Amino acid sequence: MFLDTVATGYHVVTIYNAPIVGDWLQFTFIETNGVTVTLGVTNTTAGTTIGTMAQNLVNLINSTPALESADGLFAWDFYDYDPSYAAAQFTLYANTPGWPASQILATLNTSTNLQATPTGTNPLADNVTDLRSRNHLYVSSGADSLLVNFHCDTTQLPDGYHQLAAVAYEGTSVATQTRVTRIIQIQNTSLSATLSALPAGSNAALNQSLQFTVTASTTNLARIELFGTGGSLGVVTNQATAVFILSATNLGLGLHPFYALVTDQSGHRYQTQTAWYRIIPDIILTLTGAPPTLAWPAIAGLQYDVQSTTNLVTVFQTVTTITATNSVIQWPIATTARTEFYRVRLEP
């Protein structure tokens, strides 16, 4: 097990039953700095589902400035069950990792027609076993280092790029595991190839297409195969250059590796360098309030360009670049006497 970060406290909430007009949901939060924040949504439309009401509550939580500080929280992992089941679920996460930050108190009240679990006032400590501090003391003895030799027959591997990893741990616990990696290049034959990818950068939205171009150093090729998450993603035969176009939707959110393996008519193989893409959610913009505020879901740490134009036939210009600090970005628009169009682009 690799323990890279301190655990973040969370609390799972489930809301049941089909709402009627006038039904309401209300959260009261007591932050660790003592500040109390109360938020609520009321159903005003017949036929509204519990999923819609719960989603509105999630959006309200994530757009409330009082909850965006280090003492606050955000809602994520929203799941709307089958409509016939009339239930929705989401998770409250503390903005700051560790036990103290998990002690934010959350109380969810509902109108009599609706139900929610768990009841009462609860901290964000569903994962309490991960949040508890440790007081164990280990005493061990032994050598500070261990010399290990490993012989690798590179003729059994394709030419090209490979990652070698050494994993080690000392005897007190398997939790002491650590690893070191190295990228090596093998070249036993004259065969080589390159892999280029579009779009530029390391991030792509879920609605984008990814294009990979593989170019070999010889025309005497038997096969070009693209690999990624899940294994083989496409094969081209008897061509020195191949273009693969993939839909990010079919890959899913998260970090994905891509590399190509080319084989010539003599059976020689070459493995290209690995290209990485992080697939992120689509950017969906909302415009609310007066003065108007542009908002969209974000991933903390990534940068987003806000672009505008006064005419859709002209080029959009970047107005500002914002680094996300939580799961929602809100940007107030300076009103003018002219029509303006806005869009948001993830920085490559």
C-alpha angles and dihedrals in degrees: 000000000000112000104199103154142027113261118261118220119241140177125203118218126193124191123196144195135041111283126230128203109293097027114134144192122206132185124196115194126190107197122212090255090059097255114140119214122187121193131174145171128205128202111236099164128075114236095029112149126227087243091060092048092048092047090052089052091050091050091050092051092049094048098049110106093205089067097048097080125095088266093056139077144223136215122238144149093059115188126185112200124216107298091240088062093052097211139118133188137197139162130239114216128192113240090227127050123237141056099288093055091050091065093084105127120228126192120183117196125183139187114266093262092059132062133203136187137247099033128209129028116324137178121228090260108113085129093052094147089061093045099050115104118246124235101178121132121204124196117192140160136201144095121331091225140015122213111223127178124199125186118206124192100217092190087074091059130066116261114255135051127353136168118226119196129192115200122193141165135179124238104264096076144343085238087076090072116136134168143202125201134200131189112221132183121218120200116176096142136032093254117114139155142185132222121208125183138201137237098048119242131035102282132074132177121242092248095053130101120231120216123200123187119195118194122185127205093235137042092219093091130145101185145003116194128183118213131193142136107347096017130272115027100178145343133214122186133206095006131113092209128039133184120204121191117194133182113234087213090068091052099049132214121318140050118325132185124214130189137155131229116204124193126193128211090267093057096254113145135205128190118205128219115280120256117205129207128183108210110213132185119278114268108247114185127210128187118204143151137031114298086035119252124201114215135178139164113266144180115240113250097023122111124233128197117217107208131185143181136179093218127039091217091062129073120275113242125210110249098180142344117228128195110214116236097179141005097289131047120203120191122181115222119224104231119231136177092254136075114261133183122209136197135172124224128190112237111247 
